[in-house]
Every structure is written in structure tokens, then in C-alpha cells.
Amino acid sequence: MEEQTKRTTILVLAALGVVIVIFVGIFYWLNKQKSASSVVVTPAQPAAQIVAERAEALPETTKTEVDHSRDQQPPDSKDAQLRRFCGDFIARFGTYSTDGGGLNLQQVLPLMTGDLKAWAEGQAAVSARVEKFSGVVTKALAVKIISQTATDAIVKVGTQRIYTEGDGLHTKLEDATMKLVHDATGWRVSGVTWEVRPN
């Protein structure tokens, strides 16, 4: 009886194998036929030629001249330029790592003036000598002009700062209050004060 069961099992498995091979063969043959019949070779026609032919076929009433002078974006207002400047400055100024050697401060030095510039020059030198890794990624979230005259401004930038120390990460929402002066080259930052937002 055991020998009969083994024989039946072997026959069933062999029949199943044959059926699978037949289905795979039919599937392969059908796909090969589809791909061979779906290949159509057409000569390439340049896009410019197609556009020109279609434009010639249009009736005169649908052909129009396009006025591209309206495509230009209007220039930003002075307030928008100041907000963008402050957001970009704070994002770069506030993003650093001990591996960077003070590169973030060196990049924004030309945008600083007075005591802030002197502090940044000294800080960049100190950053190059730090042994333990730490870093901060700063993203400007909102920029608000507190006061502005022709020669100076105070701007508050709301930020999200992600601190990395060793293997730990923590996020803080902080406001950077910027003092700016305007000279012949544009806006320059004379002071930045960071303040952690209360939860």
C-alpha cells in the first residue's frame, strides 16, 4: 500500500510539473508574438516640422501673436526682498557643524558689519579646533519686519533648529531678532539675538 501511495504521489507531481511547463511555454509564446507584432518602425520627424505643419493648417482666425512681455514676473517689493534676505541669512548663519570649521560664518561675513562681524571671525577660528561633534540645522519658517526706515531695520525670523550632539537629536523653535543697517551695497546685519520660544 505504501508503494502505491508513493507511485501515485510521484505521478501527480510529474503531471503537475508537465502542466506548469506547458503553461509557461504558452505564456512565453504569446508574449513573444505580442512584442513582435507591436513593434512599428516609423521615420523620425522633427518636432519643429510637425509644429509648422499644424500651424499652417490652422484657419487665420485661430492664429494669434503671443505677447511675452507679460510673462515676466513683477519685481519684488522692498519688504519682500528684505524678508527673503533675512530668512536666507538666518538659515545659513544658524546652520553649522564642528566638522565645517566655521564655513557657515565665513560665507555670510560679507553680509555682516561691526561687532557681529568681529564675533563671527573669532567664532570661525574657534570652530576649527573643537574635538567633539555637534551641529545645528536651521530653517527659517516665518519672517516679520518689526520696524524699518531707509537706513535700518529690525526683523524677527521664526526658525526651527535641529541640534545634533554626539548621537542625540533635539528640535527647538527659536526666534532670531536681527538688527540691520542699509548702506551703499544693500542690507547688512549688525546684530542677531536668539530666543527659544516657550512651549
C-alpha positions as CSV (number, residue, x, y, z in Angstrom):
1,M,0.0,0.0,0.0
2,E,2.8,2.4,0.8
3,E,4.4,1.7,-2.6
4,Q,1.1,2.5,-4.3
5,T,0.9,5.9,-2.4
6,K,4.4,6.8,-3.4
7,R,3.8,6.0,-7.0
8,T,0.5,8.0,-7.1
9,T,2.3,11.0,-5.4
10,I,5.2,10.8,-8.0
11,L,2.7,10.6,-10.9
12,V,0.7,13.6,-9.6
13,L,3.8,15.7,-9.1
14,A,5.1,14.8,-12.6
15,A,1.7,15.6,-14.2
16,L,1.7,18.9,-12.3
17,G,5.2,19.7,-13.5
18,V,4.2,19.0,-17.1
19,V,1.2,21.2,-16.8
20,I,3.3,24.1,-15.4
21,V,5.9,23.7,-18.2
22,I,3.1,23.8,-20.8
23,F,1.6,27.0,-19.3
24,V,5.0,28.7,-19.1
25,G,5.6,27.8,-22.7
26,I,2.2,29.1,-23.9
27,F,2.7,32.3,-21.9
28,Y,6.2,32.8,-23.4
29,W,5.0,32.2,-26.9
30,L,2.1,34.6,-26.6
31,N,4.3,37.4,-25.2
32,K,6.8,36.8,-27.9
33,Q,4.1,37.1,-30.6
34,K,2.8,40.4,-28.9
35,S,6.1,42.1,-28.8
36,A,7.0,41.1,-32.4
37,S,3.7,42.5,-33.7
38,S,3.7,45.7,-31.6
39,V,7.0,47.0,-33.0
40,V,6.3,49.6,-35.5
41,V,9.1,51.5,-37.3
42,T,8.3,55.0,-38.4
43,P,10.7,57.6,-39.8
44,A,11.5,60.3,-37.3
45,Q,10.0,63.7,-38.0
46,P,11.4,66.8,-36.3
47,A,9.1,68.5,-33.8
48,A,9.6,71.9,-35.4
49,Q,8.4,70.5,-38.7
50,I,5.3,69.0,-37.0
51,V,4.5,72.3,-35.3
52,A,5.0,74.3,-38.5
53,E,2.7,71.9,-40.5
54,R,0.0,72.1,-37.9
55,A,0.2,75.9,-37.7
56,E,-0.2,76.2,-41.4
57,A,-3.3,74.0,-41.3
58,L,-5.0,76.4,-38.7
59,P,-7.5,78.9,-40.1
60,E,-6.4,82.5,-39.9
61,T,-8.8,83.4,-37.1
62,T,-7.1,81.0,-34.6
63,K,-3.6,82.2,-35.3
64,T,-2.5,84.8,-32.7
65,E,0.6,86.6,-31.7
66,V,1.7,85.9,-28.2
67,D,2.8,88.9,-26.0
68,H,5.7,87.6,-24.0
69,S,6.3,90.9,-22.2
70,R,3.6,89.9,-19.6
71,D,5.4,86.6,-18.9
72,Q,8.0,88.4,-16.8
73,Q,7.4,88.4,-13.0
74,P,7.0,91.7,-11.4
75,P,9.9,92.8,-9.3
76,D,9.7,92.0,-5.6
77,S,8.8,94.8,-3.2
78,K,11.5,96.1,-0.9
79,D,9.8,94.5,2.0
80,A,9.7,91.1,0.2
81,Q,13.4,91.5,-0.7
82,L,14.3,92.3,3.0
83,R,12.3,89.3,4.3
84,R,13.9,86.9,1.8
85,F,17.4,88.3,2.7
86,C,16.7,87.8,6.4
87,G,15.3,84.3,6.0
88,D,18.3,83.2,3.9
89,F,20.8,84.9,6.2
90,I,19.5,83.3,9.3
91,A,19.2,79.8,7.7
92,R,22.9,80.0,6.7
93,F,24.1,81.8,9.8
94,G,22.4,79.4,12.2
95,T,23.3,76.2,10.4
96,Y,26.7,74.9,11.4
97,S,28.7,71.8,12.4
98,T,32.0,71.4,14.2
99,D,33.2,69.5,11.1
100,G,32.5,72.5,8.9
101,G,35.2,74.6,10.5
102,G,33.1,77.8,10.7
103,L,32.3,77.7,6.9
104,N,28.8,79.0,7.5
105,L,30.1,82.1,9.2
106,Q,32.8,82.7,6.5
107,Q,30.1,82.5,3.9
108,V,28.0,85.3,5.5
109,L,30.8,87.5,6.7
110,P,30.3,89.9,3.8
111,L,26.7,90.4,4.9
112,M,27.7,91.4,8.5
113,T,29.0,94.6,10.0
114,G,30.6,95.9,13.2
115,D,30.7,93.8,16.4
116,L,28.8,90.9,14.8
117,K,31.4,90.6,12.0
118,A,34.2,90.6,14.6
119,W,32.5,88.0,16.7
120,A,31.9,85.8,13.6
121,E,35.5,86.0,12.5
122,G,36.6,84.8,16.0
123,Q,34.0,82.1,16.2
124,A,35.0,80.7,12.8
125,A,38.6,80.2,14.1
126,V,37.3,78.6,17.4
127,S,35.0,76.2,15.4
128,A,38.0,74.7,13.6
129,R,39.6,73.5,16.9
130,V,36.6,71.7,18.5
131,E,37.0,68.0,19.1
132,K,33.5,66.7,20.0
133,F,31.0,66.7,17.1
134,S,28.0,69.0,17.3
135,G,25.8,70.7,14.8
136,V,22.7,72.6,14.1
137,V,20.4,72.8,11.1
138,T,18.3,76.0,11.0
139,K,15.3,76.5,8.8
140,A,13.6,79.9,8.6
141,L,9.8,79.4,9.0
142,A,8.4,83.0,9.2
143,V,9.9,86.5,8.7
144,K,8.3,89.6,10.3
145,I,9.6,93.1,9.8
146,I,9.3,94.8,13.3
147,S,10.5,98.2,12.1
148,Q,12.1,99.7,9.1
149,T,13.5,103.0,7.9
150,A,15.6,103.9,4.9
151,T,18.8,103.2,6.9
152,D,18.0,100.5,9.5
153,A,15.6,97.7,10.3
154,I,14.7,95.2,13.0
155,V,13.4,91.9,11.7
156,K,12.2,88.8,13.6
157,V,12.8,85.4,12.0
158,G,10.9,82.4,13.4
159,T,13.1,79.2,13.0
160,Q,13.1,75.5,13.6
161,R,16.5,74.4,14.7
162,I,17.6,70.7,14.9
163,Y,20.5,70.2,17.3
164,T,22.9,67.2,17.0
165,E,25.2,66.4,19.8
166,G,27.0,63.1,19.6
167,D,24.3,60.6,18.7
168,G,21.4,62.7,20.1
169,L,19.0,65.0,18.2
170,H,16.5,67.5,19.6
171,T,14.4,70.2,17.9
172,K,13.7,73.7,19.2
173,L,11.6,76.6,17.8
174,E,13.6,79.7,18.2
175,D,13.2,83.4,17.2
176,A,16.2,85.3,15.8
177,T,15.8,89.1,16.2
178,M,18.1,90.8,13.6
179,K,19.3,94.3,13.6
180,L,20.2,95.5,10.1
181,V,21.7,98.7,8.6
182,H,21.4,99.8,5.0
183,D,24.5,101.1,3.1
184,A,25.5,101.6,-0.5
185,T,25.8,97.8,-1.0
186,G,22.5,96.9,0.5
187,W,21.3,95.4,3.8
188,R,23.9,94.2,6.3
189,V,23.4,92.5,9.6
190,S,24.8,94.3,12.7
191,G,23.3,92.0,15.4
192,V,21.4,88.7,15.9
193,T,19.8,87.7,19.2
194,W,18.4,84.1,19.6
195,E,15.4,83.4,21.9
196,V,13.9,80.0,22.5
197,R,10.1,80.1,22.1
198,P,8.1,78.9,25.1
199,N,6.2,75.7,24.6
